[in-house]
Amino acid sequence: MNIISGKIKMIVTITFVVYTIFLIAIAFLSGKSMSKISSKNYVDEFFTGGRKTGVLMLAFITAAGICSGGTFIGGPGMDNARGISYSLMNFFSFVFIGVNTIGTVGKKLGIIARRINADTYMDVFMARYNNNKIILSIGSFAIVIFLLCYCSSQFIGGARMLEVITGLDYKVAIILFAVVVIAYSTLGGIRGAGLASILQGTVMTIGALALGIGAVHYAGGMESIFRSLEAFDPTFVNPTTDSMWWMLSLWVMFGIIYLAMPHGALGCLTYKDTKTLHRAIFVACVCTPIWSISMNFSGLASVGIFGALDVADHTTPLMAATVLHPVLAGLTISGACAAAQSTIAAMLLAISVQSSKIFIRNYALLLLRILKKV
């Protein structure tokens, strides 16, 4: 479905390019900062930021890292395809994920990490299980393999956004999307990802609020949205249409399992002090519901405006271009891409930590010993 005019595409594209330039600037500034770190402290600074992470950086590394393209792209698409059942599940589980992750797991994880001088998620497990090589192998492979699969879905979501709004070829969009994220993640480490996450979290908040309010206003209010859903398909306003087991599985995944995801808990290894942690919990507690609820409202409103879309992932860019001023639409698109980028950055850091520090430290030494014997 191509209903976006050339003028709107141009303004949205310019807005997104400006946002991307800021990200690239963060990448180079972070890389320059890291180049001044001594080799002795480089690993600790790259992976934990010297355990000096502030409030906004901790809140957005965690919240923006968890609230991925699924919140800004997949979530509205699910609303467009299934109606309110997905929204209700989201309201009662995922909106609390930021505070749950930092508050429930993060504080204790940070305390233990300092106690044992852990730089990685797996360091904590290795200390708990006496450096057991089986635990190391299973945990490391699980983190690397499954997070790489998760990353691929984020790349797809971001590329879909660029495909619709700029007209770029899908493959070209994926490459451009990947280059920017890899640049600030690899050059600046956790510090680069953290600075980028502050920009991304801010853009995500502005974009989500604008789209949620704009969608409800454009549709004529919440009552009009629900009447449109019922007129389109009566099952779309029935919260029990989907299997309760399916709903429960999503609730468990978003409400419980996400608490200990490696990329979500990454920031919890880096915070400065308990006061910083408590303030970060408040910021995450405010931002996460704003992002989730606003995007769900947009997805529900899209049914009455477009009907069921052939590609559900196109819901957010089409809604943004339809109900918002082009500049705000550009911020919303940037926010959706930022959600995917922040998650990818957190995952890439978790993967790089695991592969470089754990695999090399344990298996490279073993290989050298074998070669010496030969």
C-alpha positions in Angstrom: 0.0 0.0 0.0 1.6 3.2 -1.1 -0.5 6.2 0.0 2.3 8.5 1.2 2.9 11.5 -1.1 6.4 12.4 -2.4 6.5 15.6 -0.3 5.7 13.8 2.9 8.3 11.2 2.1 10.9 13.9 1.5 10.3 15.7 4.8 10.2 12.5 6.8 13.4 11.3 5.1 15.2 14.6 5.9 14.1 14.4 9.6 15.4 10.8 9.8 18.7 11.8 8.2 19.2 14.6 10.8 18.5 12.0 13.5 21.0 9.6 11.9 23.7 12.3 11.7 23.4 12.8 15.4 23.9 9.1 16.0 26.9 9.0 13.8 28.4 12.0 15.7 27.8 10.1 18.9 29.7 7.1 17.4 32.8 9.2 16.6 32.7 11.2 19.8 32.4 7.9 21.8 35.2 6.3 19.8 37.5 9.3 20.4 36.7 9.2 24.1 37.5 5.5 24.3 40.8 6.0 22.4 42.1 8.0 25.5 41.4 5.1 27.9 44.5 3.2 28.9 44.8 -0.4 27.8 44.7 -1.5 31.4 41.2 0.0 31.9 39.9 -0.4 28.3 37.9 -3.6 28.8 36.2 -2.4 32.0 35.4 1.0 30.3 34.2 -0.6 27.1 31.8 -3.2 28.7 30.8 -1.4 32.0 31.6 2.2 31.5 33.7 2.1 34.6 30.4 1.5 36.5 29.6 5.2 36.4 26.4 5.1 34.4 24.0 7.9 35.2 20.2 8.0 35.6 19.1 8.7 32.0 21.7 6.4 30.5 20.8 3.5 32.8 17.0 4.0 32.3 17.2 4.2 28.5 19.8 1.5 28.0 17.4 -0.8 29.9 14.0 0.4 28.8 14.9 1.3 25.2 16.9 -1.9 24.9 13.9 -4.0 25.9 11.2 -2.0 24.2 12.4 -2.9 20.8 11.0 -2.8 17.3 8.3 -5.1 18.7 6.8 -2.2 20.7 7.0 0.4 17.9 6.6 -1.8 14.8 5.4 -5.3 15.6 3.0 -4.2 18.4 0.9 -1.8 16.2 1.0 -4.5 13.5 -0.4 -7.1 15.9 -3.2 -4.6 16.8 -4.0 -4.1 13.2 -4.1 -7.9 12.6 -5.8 -9.1 15.8 -7.6 -6.3 17.6 -7.7 -5.6 21.3 -6.6 -9.1 22.6 -2.9 -8.3 22.0 -3.3 -4.7 23.4 -4.8 -6.0 26.6 -2.0 -8.6 27.1 0.5 -5.8 26.5 -1.2 -3.4 29.0 -1.1 -5.9 31.8 2.4 -7.2 31.3 4.9 -5.4 29.1 4.2 -1.8 30.3 5.9 -2.7 33.6 9.0 -4.4 32.1 11.3 -1.4 32.6 10.7 -1.1 36.3 10.6 -4.8 36.8 14.0 -5.4 35.1 15.9 -2.6 36.9 14.1 -3.0 40.2 13.6 -6.8 40.5 16.8 -8.1 38.9 19.0 -5.0 38.3 19.8 -4.0 41.9 20.9 -7.4 43.1 22.7 -8.1 39.8 24.7 -4.8 40.2 25.6 -5.6 43.8 26.9 -9.0 42.9 28.7 -7.7 39.8 30.7 -5.3 42.0 31.4 -7.9 44.6 32.9 -10.3 42.1 34.1 -7.7 39.6 31.9 -9.1 36.8 32.0 -7.4 33.4 29.6 -9.8 31.7 26.3 -11.4 32.4 27.9 -14.8 32.3 30.5 -13.8 34.8 27.8 -13.9 37.5 26.8 -17.5 36.5 30.4 -18.6 36.4 31.0 -17.3 39.9 27.8 -19.0 41.1 28.7 -22.4 39.6 32.5 -22.4 40.3 33.6 -21.7 36.7 31.9 -24.8 35.4 32.8 -25.2 31.7 29.5 -26.8 30.9 27.6 -23.8 32.3 29.9 -21.6 30.3 29.4 -23.4 27.1 25.6 -23.6 27.3 25.2 -20.1 28.5 27.5 -18.6 26.0 26.1 -20.4 23.0 22.6 -19.6 24.1 23.3 -15.9 24.4 25.2 -15.6 21.1 22.8 -17.8 19.0 19.5 -16.6 20.3 20.4 -13.0 20.5 21.7 -13.1 16.9 18.3 -14.4 15.9 16.6 -11.7 17.9 18.8 -9.1 16.2 17.7 -10.2 12.8 14.1 -9.5 13.6 15.0 -5.9 14.7 17.0 -5.4 11.5 13.9 -6.5 9.5 11.6 -4.1 11.4 13.9 -1.1 10.9 14.4 -1.9 7.2 10.6 -2.1 6.8 10.2 1.4 8.2 12.8 2.8 5.8 11.4 0.8 2.9 7.9 2.4 3.3 8.9 5.9 4.2 11.9 6.5 1.9 11.2 4.1 -1.0 14.6 2.5 -0.5 15.1 -1.1 -1.6 14.6 -3.4 1.4 18.1 -4.9 1.2 19.7 -1.5 0.9 17.7 -0.3 3.9 18.9 -3.2 6.0 22.6 -2.5 5.2 22.2 1.3 6.0 20.4 0.4 9.2 23.1 -2.0 10.3 26.0 0.2 9.5 24.8 3.0 11.9 24.1 0.7 14.8 27.3 -1.2 14.5 29.3 2.0 14.3 28.3 3.5 17.6 28.2 0.1 19.4 31.7 -1.0 18.3 33.4 2.4 18.5 32.0 3.5 21.9 31.1 0.3 23.7 28.6 0.7 26.5 29.3 4.4 26.7 28.5 4.9 23.0 25.4 2.8 23.2 24.3 4.6 26.4 24.7 8.1 24.9 22.9 6.9 21.8 20.1 5.5 24.0 19.5 8.8 25.6 18.9 10.4 22.2 16.9 7.4 21.1 14.8 7.3 24.2 14.0 11.0 23.9 13.0 10.6 20.2 11.0 7.4 21.1 9.0 9.3 23.7 8.2 12.3 21.5 7.3 10.0 18.6 5.1 7.7 20.6 3.2 10.4 22.3 2.7 12.3 19.0 1.5 9.2 17.2 -0.8 8.0 20.0 -2.5 11.4 20.5 -2.6 12.0 16.8 -4.1 8.6 16.0 -6.9 9.0 18.6 -7.7 12.5 17.5 -7.7 11.6 13.8 -10.0 8.6 14.5 -12.5 10.7 16.5 -11.8 9.4 19.9 -11.5 6.1 21.7 -15.3 5.3 21.3 -15.0 5.8 17.5 -11.9 3.5 17.4 -13.8 0.7 19.1 -16.9 1.2 17.0 -14.6 1.0 13.9 -13.1 -2.2 15.2 -16.5 -3.8 15.8 -17.7 -2.7 12.4 -14.6 -4.2 10.7 -14.7 -7.5 12.6 -16.7 -8.2 15.8 -13.9 -10.5 17.1 -11.5 -7.5 17.1 -13.3 -6.2 20.3 -13.5 -9.6 22.0 -10.6 -10.0 24.4 -11.1 -13.8 24.4 -11.0 -14.3 20.7 -7.4 -15.6 20.8 -6.6 -18.7 22.8 -6.1 -18.0 26.5 -3.0 -20.2 26.4 -1.6 -18.0 23.6 -2.3 -14.9 25.7 -0.8 -16.5 28.8 2.3 -17.5 27.0 2.8 -13.9 25.8 2.2 -12.6 29.3 4.8 -15.0 30.8 7.3 -14.0 28.1 6.8 -10.3 28.3 6.1 -10.1 32.0 8.5 -12.6 33.5 11.1 -14.0 31.1 12.2 -10.6 29.9 13.3 -9.7 33.4 16.6 -11.6 32.9 17.3 -11.1 29.2 21.1 -10.5 28.8 20.7 -7.3 26.8 18.1 -6.0 29.2 20.2 -6.6 32.3 23.3 -5.2 30.6 22.9 -1.7 32.0 22.4 -3.1 35.5 26.1 -4.0 35.6 27.1 -0.4 35.0 25.1 1.9 37.3 27.0 4.4 39.6 25.1 3.9 42.9 21.8 3.0 44.4 20.4 6.5 44.2 21.0 6.5 40.5 19.3 3.1 40.2 16.2 4.3 42.1 15.9 7.4 39.8 16.4 5.3 36.7 13.5 3.0 37.9 11.2 6.1 38.0 12.2 7.2 34.5 11.7 3.7 33.1 8.4 3.4 34.9 7.2 6.6 33.2 8.6 6.0 29.7 7.8 2.4 29.1 4.0 2.7 29.5 4.0 5.9 27.3 5.7 4.0 24.5 3.6 0.8 24.8 0.2 2.3 25.3 0.6 5.1 22.7 1.7 2.6 20.0 -1.1 0.2 20.8 -3.7 3.1 20.4 -2.2 3.8 17.0 -2.4 0.2 16.0 -6.0 -0.1 17.0 -6.9 3.2 15.2 -5.3 1.9 12.0 -8.0 -0.7 11.5 -10.7 2.0 11.0 -8.4 4.0 8.8 -6.8 1.4 6.6 -8.5 -1.9 7.4 -6.3 -4.9 7.6 -2.9 -4.2 6.0 -1.2 -6.7 3.7 2.1 -6.2 5.6 1.3 -5.5 9.3 4.7 -4.0 9.9 3.8 -1.1 7.7 1.2 0.1 10.3 3.4 2.6 12.1 4.9 4.4 9.1 1.5 4.6 7.4 -0.2 5.9 10.5 2.6 8.4 11.1 2.4 9.8 7.6 -1.4 9.9 7.7 -2.2 11.5 11.0 0.8 13.7 11.8 2.6 16.7 10.4 5.5 15.4 8.3 8.2 16.6 10.8 6.4 14.8 13.7 6.0 11.8 11.4 9.7 11.9 10.8 10.3 11.9 14.6 7.9 9.1 15.0 9.6 7.0 12.3 13.0 7.9 13.8 11.6 6.8 17.2 10.5 3.5 15.8 13.9 2.9 14.2 15.5 4.0 17.4 13.6 1.3 19.3 15.1 -1.3 17.1 18.5 0.3 17.0 18.8 0.5 20.8 17.8 -3.1 21.2 20.3 -4.2 18.5 23.1 -2.2 20.2 22.4 -3.8 23.6 22.3 -7.2 22.0 25.5 -6.7 20.0 27.3 -5.6 23.2 26.0 -8.6 25.1 27.1 -10.9 22.2 30.6 -9.2 21.9 31.1 -9.4 25.6 30.3 -13.1 25.6 32.3 -14.0 22.5 35.4 -11.9 23.2 35.8 -12.1 26.9 34.4 -15.6 27.7 35.2 -17.6 24.5 38.7 -16.1 24.0 39.6 -16.1 27.7 38.7 -19.8 28.2 39.0 -21.5 24.8 41.9 -19.6 23.3 44.1 -20.5 26.3 43.0 -24.1 26.0 43.9 -24.1 22.3 47.3 -22.7 23.0 48.0 -25.4 25.5 47.0 -28.1 23.0 49.3 -26.6 20.3 52.2 -26.4 22.7 51.8 -30.1 23.5 51.7 -31.0 19.8 
